[in-house]
Amino acid sequence: MNQHRFVILDQLSANELGHFATRAEAEASWLRFIDAEPTAVEHLEIWDYDTNVCLDVDPDVVRATTAA
């Protein structure tokens, strides 16, 4: 398994904005980006390197999870 399995990808620039060991870390970071710039929700993605899949992320679910 990849040590930094999850990555935040900006589709507009094709830049990787961070690598994370867990999905929770990636989602928390993704949420900080979205909170700072809400329009970024359209082009920021979290990818799982091990499965090569773009993960679905619901900002409301992430907020509820990280607030708990």
N, C-alpha and C positions, 0 to 999 in steps of 0.2 A: 504494500500500500504506500502511496505517495505521502511523504511527510507534510507537504503543503498541498493537500488534495484539492482544495477549493480556491477558485480565483474569481475576482471581480473583473469583468471585462467591459470596457466602454466601447460599444459598437461604433460610435461616431468617429473615434480616433484610432480604434483598434489597439488601445493601450490596456495593459493589465494594471489594475489599480491596487492590487494587493493579493497576497497568497496566504491561505489559512489552513490550519490543520483540521478544523472542525467546521461543519455547516453553521453552527451557532455563531462562531466568530465571524464568519463571512457575512451572515445575515445582519449581525449587529453593525458591522462596518458599512455594509450596503445601506442600511437604514440611516446611518449618519450622513452618507452622501445624499440620500433622498431628502432628508430633513433640511439639509443645507441648500439643496437645489431641487425642488419638487419635480421640475420638468425632466430631470435626469432619469426618472422612473421608466421613461420610454426607451432608453438606450443603455442602461446599466444592467448587466446580467451576472449571475453567479453560475459558474461552470464547475462541474465535478470532473476533475482530470481522470480519475480512475474509470469512470463510466463514459466519459466524453459526452455528457448530457448537460444541457442548460436547464437549471432548476427553476421551477415556478416559485416566485416569492410574492407573498401578499403583504404589503406594508402594514395593514391593520393587524394581521396575525403576528408579524414580527414585533410591532410595538407592544402588543398585549403580552407576548412572551418575554420580552426584555424588561418590561415594567414589573413583572412578577418577582 
